[in-house]
């Protein structure tokens, strides 16, 4: 069985890392994975480094780059024959899409080429009535959390949708003291600081500005030597706004913007506390990565976070936009080593049980086989 994974290639995110984890498990199966990229860039660099082979297909306009329905239809028609020809020539059995642009561009050519299309929904689906047509474009839908699952159009039958948690390499762990020394030297951070960290894309809905305001308030209420590390690329305008906010609050010397870092798990293992401030996260990949690294997590209540974190048991949740609640939850971590130690051990045990790559691959392969034999 040949399974095709098409990607745009202009970024690296949770979906790419999830599929790479799946790829490592498929190597020992009867399934042959095929990768296609439409752009040479960050993802091709990553795949090259992992010695993962891929095909390059030039696409002038991907469907979904513009929300205009006429532009979407035009892009689908424009690329239809090229993609259909590739599917038939390479005898692809299943196409597994992981991105909106890919799903819109590849689904119709796949269905009309007699191959099976899997639509992996990794973000909330818009409530627009137009999305009800997606039931015609895919043989099966996979979602990453109940929060995302409930956003699927109501006309998609239960038999055509499955919730499967994202996979993680639970063996990829780091020594905390070694990671801390590395991070301190890399970004010139005082070695005795308590590190609060954020890692992820810097876009408005991630609420990193709220985190910065909370950090300032937390500093005002204690005498701890704190340092906030903000890791990740993102929207330039938003990043400039964040830096201006840091300057306005006069905390430039204790806030570090690192930009992109290619070793996110190593970074997370260096934090004393990882903070996830978005209340609308579809899943919350960095939360699980922190659980695996035994780094305590403080996350905004809501979205996928509330499915991953059992408050007070595997992490702590705070009420979004409530600075006082944020501060009190931080205190519970910083001032109670015994409780924190218990939380990180319980979180690590749960992460190893629920999010292993092997368990994820078994669930995906089961769907492949069902669809292939239908």
CORZINOR-V766396 format. One record per backbone hydrogen bond with DSSP energy under -0.5 kcal/mol. NH is the residue of the N-H (numbers start at 1). CO is the residue of the C=O. If there is no record, write none. Layout:
<<NH/CO> <NH/CO>>
//
This chain:
<<3/1> <3/32> <4/94> <5/34> <6/4> <7/36> <17/13> <18/14> <19/15> <20/16> <21/17> <22/18> <23/19> <24/20> <25/21> <25/22> <26/22> <27/23> <28/25> <29/26> <32/1> <33/31> <34/3> <36/5> <37/55> <38/7> <38/8> <39/8> <41/39> <43/9> <45/41> <46/42> <47/43> <48/44> <49/45> <50/46> <51/48> <52/47> <53/51> <55/35> <57/37> <57/55> <59/38> <65/62> <72/68> <73/69> <74/70> <75/71> <76/72> <77/73> <78/74> <79/75> <80/76> <81/77> <83/79> <84/80> <85/81> <86/82> <87/83> <88/84> <89/85> <90/86> <91/88> <92/87> <93/2> <94/2> <95/116> <96/4> <96/94> <97/95> <97/118> <98/6> <103/99> <104/100> <105/101> <106/102> <107/103> <110/106> <111/107> <112/108> <113/110> <114/111> <115/110> <116/93> <118/95> <119/117> <119/140> <120/97> <120/118> <121/119> <121/142> <122/120> <131/128> <132/129> <133/130> <134/131> <135/132> <136/133> <137/134> <138/134> <139/117> <140/117> <141/160> <142/119> <143/162> <144/121> <149/145> <150/146> <151/148> <152/148> <152/149> <156/153> <157/155> <160/157> <161/158> <162/141> <164/143> <164/162> <168/355> <170/168> <172/169> <173/171> <176/174> <179/175> <180/176> <181/177> <182/178> <183/179> <184/180> <185/181> <186/182> <187/183> <188/184> <189/184> <193/190> <194/225> <195/193> <196/194> <196/227> <197/273> <198/229> <200/231> <202/233> <203/201> <206/203> <207/204> <211/207> <212/208> <213/209> <214/210> <215/211> <216/212> <217/213> <218/214> <219/215> <220/216> <221/217> <222/219> <226/224> <227/194> <228/254> <229/196> <229/227> <230/228> <230/256> <231/198> <231/229> <232/259> <235/202> <239/235> <240/236> <241/237> <242/238> <243/239> <244/240> <245/241> <246/242> <247/243> <248/244> <249/245> <250/247> <251/246> <254/251> <255/252> <256/228> <258/230> <258/256> <259/230> <267/263> <268/264> <269/265> <270/266> <270/267> <271/267> <271/268> <272/195> <273/195> <274/296> <275/197> <276/298> <277/275> <287/284> <288/284> <289/285> <290/286> <291/287> <292/288> <293/289> <294/290> <294/291> <295/290> <296/294> <298/274> <299/316> <300/276> <301/318> <304/281> <305/302> <306/302> <306/303> <307/304> <308/304> <309/305> <310/308> <311/309> <312/315> <313/310> <314/310> <315/310> <316/297> <318/299> <322/319> <323/321> <326/322> <327/323> <328/324> <329/325> <330/326> <331/327> <332/328> <333/329> <333/330> <334/330> <335/331> <336/333> <340/336> <341/337> <342/338> <343/339> <344/340> <345/341> <346/342> <347/343> <348/344> <349/345> <350/346> <351/347> <352/348> <353/349> <354/350> <355/351> <357/168> <360/356> <361/357> <362/358> <363/359> <364/360> <365/361> <366/362> <367/363> <368/364> <369/365> <370/366> <371/367> <372/368> <373/369> <374/370> <374/371>>
//
